[in-house]
Amino acid sequence: MSVSSIKTILIDDEPAALESLKLKLEMYCPEIEVIATCNTAKLGLKSIIELKPDLLFLDIEMPWMNGFELLNCIADNIHFDVVFVTAYDQYAIRAFKVKAQDYLLKPVDKDDLIKCIERIKGKSENFNQAKLTGILEEMDNPISLQRILLHTKNTIEVIRQDEIIYLQADSNYCNVYTTDGKRLMVTKTLNNLEKLLDLNQFIRIHRSYTVNINFIKKISIEDGVYDAVLKDGNKLPISRRRKEKLLELLNEINK
């Protein structure tokens, strides 16, 4: 990160808070170059992907997609530092302190902002997926990550996890089947894509298939062969070594 010019993006759904932070950065932090201000998470995602910032000021509570979801969407491409701007309570703030992340409380105080930028300049490593996971684990009431970002050959899709029925391995790609009838060929392996999923909701049932358990209608058994019959009529194979874990999970859900 260049000390002389730190390319920075601000994301906050409150226009007044966004403008106030921008003005304070311009007045008190000359090394900061604000290259985009975004009042929606969707615009923020687009700006991050296109502009590749050094630093991100990110609000947490936003409609459509919260700040943690946004970071989770780009988990493999976080090559910048993150400052959370939050009005969260003391329990969430404790999570930031334990994991030594940079954060600012709203309304942002200019002295806290200056100190924050000094800390950022002295850091040797950027934010990453492990740090995000650490923050969420420290929270007493963790925020669920509902949306993930899927890169296909021609598009970038933002999709809710509960809209995914199942995923199918396809060499170095992965086919994602959704509730609106789409098949998205994603430029990730099934193993890599699973890292973004809620493992309380998704389970690997075969080396080639991961399924959303909410879409399993029944388990069929023919000649000792197990298949997961989905609500849309599709039938997916269940490997022998994964059968017990699936049945155990289904039993827990139905208690």
C-alpha beads as a LAMMPS data file, in Angstrom:
LAMMPS data file: protein, C-alpha beads

255 atoms
254 bonds

1 atom types
1 bond types

-500.0 500.0 xlo xhi
-500.0 500.0 ylo yhi
-500.0 500.0 zlo zhi

Masses

1 110.0

Atoms # bond

1 1 1 0.000 0.000 0.000
2 1 1 1.358 3.366 -1.001
3 1 1 1.720 5.754 1.930
4 1 1 1.491 8.786 -0.364
5 1 1 -1.846 7.792 -1.849
6 1 1 -4.137 5.171 -0.343
7 1 1 -6.934 4.400 -2.801
8 1 1 -10.072 4.185 -0.689
9 1 1 -13.721 3.218 -1.172
10 1 1 -16.475 4.208 1.272
11 1 1 -19.630 2.076 1.565
12 1 1 -22.551 3.173 3.736
13 1 1 -26.295 3.234 3.043
14 1 1 -26.691 6.487 5.006
15 1 1 -25.895 9.425 2.656
16 1 1 -25.198 11.826 5.515
17 1 1 -22.745 9.439 7.182
18 1 1 -21.068 8.784 3.831
19 1 1 -20.586 12.470 3.080
20 1 1 -19.413 13.244 6.609
21 1 1 -16.757 10.521 6.489
22 1 1 -15.579 11.663 3.061
23 1 1 -15.192 15.258 4.245
24 1 1 -13.284 14.262 7.381
25 1 1 -10.906 12.104 5.356
26 1 1 -10.273 14.992 2.950
27 1 1 -9.696 17.447 5.810
28 1 1 -7.610 15.355 8.206
29 1 1 -6.103 12.480 6.211
30 1 1 -4.388 13.856 3.081
31 1 1 -2.838 10.483 2.245
32 1 1 -6.304 9.071 1.588
33 1 1 -7.598 9.231 -1.989
34 1 1 -11.346 8.512 -2.026
35 1 1 -11.927 6.841 -5.405
36 1 1 -15.599 5.929 -4.836
37 1 1 -18.457 6.501 -2.417
38 1 1 -21.216 3.895 -2.508
39 1 1 -24.608 4.095 -0.808
40 1 1 -25.568 0.481 -1.552
41 1 1 -23.764 -2.824 -1.071
42 1 1 -24.456 -3.707 -4.704
43 1 1 -22.676 -0.583 -5.942
44 1 1 -19.929 -1.238 -3.401
45 1 1 -19.294 -4.735 -4.762
46 1 1 -19.085 -3.400 -8.307
47 1 1 -16.675 -0.641 -7.289
48 1 1 -14.390 -3.002 -5.365
49 1 1 -14.153 -5.416 -8.280
50 1 1 -13.521 -2.691 -10.859
51 1 1 -11.350 -0.224 -8.910
52 1 1 -9.292 -2.557 -6.679
53 1 1 -8.870 -0.284 -3.623
54 1 1 -6.129 -0.312 -1.007
55 1 1 -8.581 0.437 1.781
56 1 1 -12.288 0.010 2.416
57 1 1 -14.481 1.817 4.945
58 1 1 -17.470 -0.474 5.339
59 1 1 -20.771 -0.046 7.135
60 1 1 -22.098 -3.276 8.649
61 1 1 -25.853 -2.797 8.844
62 1 1 -27.123 -2.303 5.294
63 1 1 -30.233 -3.499 3.442
64 1 1 -30.041 -6.290 0.809
65 1 1 -26.539 -7.301 1.908
66 1 1 -24.716 -6.527 5.166
67 1 1 -21.028 -5.680 5.328
68 1 1 -19.970 -9.174 6.398
69 1 1 -21.884 -10.729 3.516
70 1 1 -20.203 -8.346 1.112
71 1 1 -16.738 -9.410 2.299
72 1 1 -17.736 -13.066 2.203
73 1 1 -18.761 -12.633 -1.445
74 1 1 -15.233 -11.588 -2.396
75 1 1 -13.428 -13.844 0.082
76 1 1 -10.831 -14.987 -2.447
77 1 1 -10.038 -11.461 -3.594
78 1 1 -9.617 -9.392 -0.428
79 1 1 -6.337 -7.658 -1.212
80 1 1 -7.071 -4.507 0.779
81 1 1 -7.528 -3.436 4.367
82 1 1 -10.930 -2.943 5.971
83 1 1 -12.207 -0.448 8.509
84 1 1 -15.658 -1.277 9.834
85 1 1 -17.859 1.727 10.534
86 1 1 -20.511 0.597 12.960
87 1 1 -23.097 1.534 15.543
88 1 1 -22.924 -1.996 17.011
89 1 1 -23.273 -2.767 20.707
90 1 1 -20.470 -3.637 23.111
91 1 1 -20.601 -7.374 22.384
92 1 1 -19.876 -6.950 18.694
93 1 1 -17.218 -4.349 19.438
94 1 1 -15.533 -6.870 21.726
95 1 1 -15.226 -9.175 18.699
96 1 1 -13.341 -6.487 16.771
97 1 1 -11.039 -5.830 19.735
98 1 1 -10.223 -9.496 20.275
99 1 1 -9.373 -9.966 16.605
100 1 1 -7.482 -6.627 16.433
101 1 1 -9.507 -5.292 13.528
102 1 1 -9.883 -1.638 12.706
103 1 1 -13.283 -0.181 13.437
104 1 1 -14.881 3.202 14.037
105 1 1 -18.036 3.948 15.980
106 1 1 -20.691 6.200 14.485
107 1 1 -20.673 9.142 14.519
108 1 1 -17.013 9.012 13.482
109 1 1 -14.737 11.176 15.617
110 1 1 -11.933 12.942 13.728
111 1 1 -9.245 12.007 16.268
112 1 1 -10.277 8.336 16.124
113 1 1 -10.205 8.551 12.337
114 1 1 -6.672 9.974 12.277
115 1 1 -5.430 7.288 14.670
116 1 1 -7.126 4.619 12.585
117 1 1 -5.337 5.745 9.407
118 1 1 -2.013 5.741 11.260
119 1 1 -2.641 2.135 12.317
120 1 1 -3.552 1.186 8.767
121 1 1 -0.318 2.652 7.420
122 1 1 1.666 0.630 9.947
123 1 1 0.063 -2.700 9.099
124 1 1 1.974 -5.333 7.148
125 1 1 -0.949 -7.542 6.133
126 1 1 -4.423 -6.976 4.751
127 1 1 -7.799 -8.202 5.869
128 1 1 -8.671 -11.755 4.788
129 1 1 -11.320 -14.468 5.051
130 1 1 -9.767 -15.922 8.209
131 1 1 -10.098 -12.571 9.990
132 1 1 -13.734 -12.271 8.904
133 1 1 -14.433 -15.773 10.223
134 1 1 -12.685 -14.899 13.478
135 1 1 -14.857 -11.826 14.024
136 1 1 -18.068 -13.758 13.405
137 1 1 -16.987 -16.536 15.775
138 1 1 -16.297 -14.004 18.544
139 1 1 -19.743 -12.448 18.291
140 1 1 -22.334 -13.584 20.806
141 1 1 -25.010 -13.220 18.132
142 1 1 -23.256 -13.751 14.801
143 1 1 -24.793 -12.315 11.660
144 1 1 -25.722 -14.966 9.138
145 1 1 -24.183 -14.685 5.697
146 1 1 -27.086 -15.146 3.305
147 1 1 -25.574 -14.153 -0.037
148 1 1 -22.585 -15.336 -2.030
149 1 1 -20.941 -14.101 -5.202
150 1 1 -20.728 -16.520 -8.141
151 1 1 -18.394 -15.851 -11.072
152 1 1 -19.521 -17.414 -14.345
153 1 1 -17.845 -17.054 -17.728
154 1 1 -19.822 -13.934 -18.670
155 1 1 -21.445 -12.652 -15.471
156 1 1 -21.041 -12.129 -11.743
157 1 1 -24.130 -13.362 -9.910
158 1 1 -25.103 -12.365 -6.368
159 1 1 -27.372 -15.068 -5.035
160 1 1 -29.032 -15.984 -1.765
161 1 1 -27.895 -19.311 -0.377
162 1 1 -31.489 -20.427 0.148
163 1 1 -32.029 -20.061 -3.615
164 1 1 -29.460 -22.786 -4.314
165 1 1 -30.929 -26.293 -4.635
166 1 1 -27.721 -28.213 -5.256
167 1 1 -24.209 -27.986 -6.678
168 1 1 -22.502 -30.401 -9.038
169 1 1 -18.756 -30.761 -9.585
170 1 1 -17.647 -30.362 -13.203
171 1 1 -13.868 -30.727 -13.397
172 1 1 -12.406 -27.318 -12.421
173 1 1 -15.873 -25.756 -12.557
174 1 1 -19.092 -26.211 -10.626
175 1 1 -22.700 -26.209 -11.781
176 1 1 -25.048 -24.400 -9.410
177 1 1 -28.769 -25.181 -9.770
178 1 1 -31.179 -22.559 -8.433
179 1 1 -34.861 -22.267 -7.553
180 1 1 -35.598 -20.172 -10.647
181 1 1 -34.519 -23.013 -12.918
182 1 1 -31.063 -21.682 -13.772
183 1 1 -27.883 -23.698 -14.109
184 1 1 -24.891 -21.484 -13.444
185 1 1 -21.464 -22.779 -14.449
186 1 1 -19.205 -21.200 -11.845
187 1 1 -15.462 -20.768 -12.231
188 1 1 -14.688 -22.474 -8.909
189 1 1 -14.337 -26.108 -7.922
190 1 1 -16.990 -27.633 -5.700
191 1 1 -14.460 -27.823 -2.845
192 1 1 -13.675 -24.101 -3.082
193 1 1 -17.304 -23.069 -3.433
194 1 1 -18.286 -25.081 -0.358
195 1 1 -16.074 -22.791 1.752
196 1 1 -18.560 -19.959 1.108
197 1 1 -21.644 -21.972 2.043
198 1 1 -23.510 -22.318 5.330
199 1 1 -22.623 -25.872 6.362
200 1 1 -25.728 -26.026 8.555
201 1 1 -27.722 -25.757 5.344
202 1 1 -25.581 -27.613 2.790
203 1 1 -24.081 -31.095 2.935
204 1 1 -21.842 -33.065 0.570
205 1 1 -23.663 -36.306 -0.271
206 1 1 -21.316 -37.540 -3.000
207 1 1 -17.921 -36.568 -4.364
208 1 1 -19.750 -34.711 -7.148
209 1 1 -22.794 -33.323 -5.308
210 1 1 -23.525 -30.913 -2.468
211 1 1 -27.204 -30.350 -1.674
212 1 1 -29.311 -27.849 0.232
213 1 1 -30.955 -30.089 2.813
214 1 1 -34.109 -27.946 2.723
215 1 1 -34.806 -29.255 -0.788
216 1 1 -34.524 -32.961 0.027
217 1 1 -37.982 -34.538 -0.171
218 1 1 -37.048 -38.108 0.688
219 1 1 -34.304 -40.740 0.558
220 1 1 -34.939 -43.616 -1.841
221 1 1 -33.343 -47.046 -1.446
222 1 1 -33.182 -49.509 -4.318
223 1 1 -31.007 -52.625 -4.183
224 1 1 -28.977 -51.056 -1.385
225 1 1 -28.324 -47.879 -3.399
226 1 1 -29.303 -44.596 -1.734
227 1 1 -30.481 -41.510 -3.622
228 1 1 -31.677 -38.091 -2.453
229 1 1 -34.974 -37.256 -4.140
230 1 1 -35.395 -33.486 -4.325
231 1 1 -38.600 -31.463 -4.260
232 1 1 -38.169 -30.603 -7.938
233 1 1 -38.054 -34.309 -8.831
234 1 1 -34.313 -34.580 -9.394
235 1 1 -32.551 -37.588 -7.927
236 1 1 -28.951 -37.314 -6.688
237 1 1 -26.694 -40.218 -5.695
238 1 1 -25.611 -40.612 -2.074
239 1 1 -22.243 -42.269 -1.531
240 1 1 -22.001 -44.981 1.111
241 1 1 -19.480 -43.128 3.267
242 1 1 -21.613 -39.970 3.325
243 1 1 -24.956 -41.689 3.900
244 1 1 -24.794 -41.860 7.706
245 1 1 -23.928 -38.188 8.140
246 1 1 -26.830 -37.157 5.886
247 1 1 -29.315 -39.366 7.712
248 1 1 -28.071 -38.089 11.062
249 1 1 -28.512 -34.474 9.954
250 1 1 -32.012 -35.119 8.594
251 1 1 -32.997 -36.807 11.848
252 1 1 -31.777 -33.788 13.842
253 1 1 -33.816 -31.437 11.676
254 1 1 -36.990 -33.502 12.012
255 1 1 -36.849 -33.785 15.823

Bonds

1 1 1 2
2 1 2 3
3 1 3 4
4 1 4 5
5 1 5 6
6 1 6 7
7 1 7 8
8 1 8 9
9 1 9 10
10 1 10 11
11 1 11 12
12 1 12 13
13 1 13 14
14 1 14 15
15 1 15 16
16 1 16 17
17 1 17 18
18 1 18 19
19 1 19 20
20 1 20 21
21 1 21 22
22 1 22 23
23 1 23 24
24 1 24 25
25 1 25 26
26 1 26 27
27 1 27 28
28 1 28 29
29 1 29 30
30 1 30 31
31 1 31 32
32 1 32 33
33 1 33 34
34 1 34 35
35 1 35 36
36 1 36 37
37 1 37 38
38 1 38 39
39 1 39 40
40 1 40 41
41 1 41 42
42 1 42 43
43 1 43 44
44 1 44 45
45 1 45 46
46 1 46 47
47 1 47 48
48 1 48 49
49 1 49 50
50 1 50 51
51 1 51 52
52 1 52 53
53 1 53 54
54 1 54 55
55 1 55 56
56 1 56 57
57 1 57 58
58 1 58 59
59 1 59 60
60 1 60 61
61 1 61 62
62 1 62 63
63 1 63 64
64 1 64 65
65 1 65 66
66 1 66 67
67 1 67 68
68 1 68 69
69 1 69 70
70 1 70 71
71 1 71 72
72 1 72 73
73 1 73 74
74 1 74 75
75 1 75 76
76 1 76 77
77 1 77 78
78 1 78 79
79 1 79 80
80 1 80 81
81 1 81 82
82 1 82 83
83 1 83 84
84 1 84 85
85 1 85 86
86 1 86 87
87 1 87 88
88 1 88 89
89 1 89 90
90 1 90 91
91 1 91 92
92 1 92 93
93 1 93 94
94 1 94 95
95 1 95 96
96 1 96 97
97 1 97 98
98 1 98 99
99 1 99 100
100 1 100 101
101 1 101 102
102 1 102 103
103 1 103 104
104 1 104 105
105 1 105 106
106 1 106 107
107 1 107 108
108 1 108 109
109 1 109 110
110 1 110 111
111 1 111 112
112 1 112 113
113 1 113 114
114 1 114 115
115 1 115 116
116 1 116 117
117 1 117 118
118 1 118 119
119 1 119 120
120 1 120 121
121 1 121 122
122 1 122 123
123 1 123 124
124 1 124 125
125 1 125 126
126 1 126 127
127 1 127 128
128 1 128 129
129 1 129 130
130 1 130 131
131 1 131 132
132 1 132 133
133 1 133 134
134 1 134 135
135 1 135 136
136 1 136 137
137 1 137 138
138 1 138 139
139 1 139 140
140 1 140 141
141 1 141 142
142 1 142 143
143 1 143 144
144 1 144 145
145 1 145 146
146 1 146 147
147 1 147 148
148 1 148 149
149 1 149 150
150 1 150 151
151 1 151 152
152 1 152 153
153 1 153 154
154 1 154 155
155 1 155 156
156 1 156 157
157 1 157 158
158 1 158 159
159 1 159 160
160 1 160 161
161 1 161 162
162 1 162 163
163 1 163 164
164 1 164 165
165 1 165 166
166 1 166 167
167 1 167 168
168 1 168 169
169 1 169 170
170 1 170 171
171 1 171 172
172 1 172 173
173 1 173 174
174 1 174 175
175 1 175 176
176 1 176 177
177 1 177 178
178 1 178 179
179 1 179 180
180 1 180 181
181 1 181 182
182 1 182 183
183 1 183 184
184 1 184 185
185 1 185 186
186 1 186 187
187 1 187 188
188 1 188 189
189 1 189 190
190 1 190 191
191 1 191 192
192 1 192 193
193 1 193 194
194 1 194 195
195 1 195 196
196 1 196 197
197 1 197 198
198 1 198 199
199 1 199 200
200 1 200 201
201 1 201 202
202 1 202 203
203 1 203 204
204 1 204 205
205 1 205 206
206 1 206 207
207 1 207 208
208 1 208 209
209 1 209 210
210 1 210 211
211 1 211 212
212 1 212 213
213 1 213 214
214 1 214 215
215 1 215 216
216 1 216 217
217 1 217 218
218 1 218 219
219 1 219 220
220 1 220 221
221 1 221 222
222 1 222 223
223 1 223 224
224 1 224 225
225 1 225 226
226 1 226 227
227 1 227 228
228 1 228 229
229 1 229 230
230 1 230 231
231 1 231 232
232 1 232 233
233 1 233 234
234 1 234 235
235 1 235 236
236 1 236 237
237 1 237 238
238 1 238 239
239 1 239 240
240 1 240 241
241 1 241 242
242 1 242 243
243 1 243 244
244 1 244 245
245 1 245 246
246 1 246 247
247 1 247 248
248 1 248 249
249 1 249 250
250 1 250 251
251 1 251 252
252 1 252 253
253 1 253 254
254 1 254 255
